[in-house]
Amino acid sequence: MKMKIVFLTGAGMSVESGLSTFRDAGDGLWENYPVAQVATHHGWELNSDRVNEFYNMLRLKYKDTKPNPGHEAIASLENDYNVTVITQNVDNLHEQAGSKNIIHLHGEIMKACSEGQWGPGDYVIDLNPNNPIIKPGTLAPDGTLLRPFIVFFEEPVPRMKDAIEEVKTADIFVVIGTSLVVYPAAGLIEYVPATTPIWIIDPGEVDTYNITGELHRIQKGASDGMKEFIDYLKRTESGQSSVSAQSD
């Protein structure tokens, strides 16, 4: 049976592909768009056209973005391991890189869904990548407004249960590009088995106060960090299990 590696990826995973994180100082998306207006359920109810305009803008920025070597490295592991990617990102770069088993916690930017039946398994469509625009007043087949397939603040995370079940059976758990402060995704750490090693790949500081088991840190970006992680896996397979990354 193949060893199971579960990845949790955040905004830092896609930075090398040219995507700003929402909270980056100076050029983060929230610097120019108030969260309450474009990323909350209340904001959608107040002005759905403004919300759609914001996500239309994001799609135009995202549509030509390509995966970076970090995404590709994760996908390459499927040849030898059972790999699940749980991502907080709404881009489709993991899919473009070739990963097959992906759980999008916060939705998918290149999809739309019915306002009246929000949730996986309900009415969801793929938007035209060449013209990924939701026009004002566009209706879904159920007669309600077509909305971004995004989990807004104030809404439940439909696939959290699926993510928890994957984490519970991980042989290795790898966190890339997320500070572990945004819940409920950050709470997935609590479901990692006590005997499962946790790897943190991030050039910055990550909140690890609630990690009590085996912990390894690679303070590098996604691409260089994944290269080091894969080198570790190769050494382990060959019986050379010394870890070059900083370990706690």
Secondary structure, DSSP 8 states (H G I E B T S, - for coil): ---EEEEEE-GGGTGGGT---SS-TTT-GGGTS-HHHHSBHHHHHH-HHHHHHHHHHHHHHHTT----HHHHHHHHGGGTSEEEEEES--S-HHHHHT---EEESSEEEEEEEEGGG-STTSSEEE--TTS----TT-B-TTSSBEEEEE--BTS--TTHHHHHHHHHT-SEEEEES--S-STTGGGGGGGS-TTS-EEEE-SS----TT--S-EEEE-S-HHHHHHHHHHHHHHHHTT-----SEE-
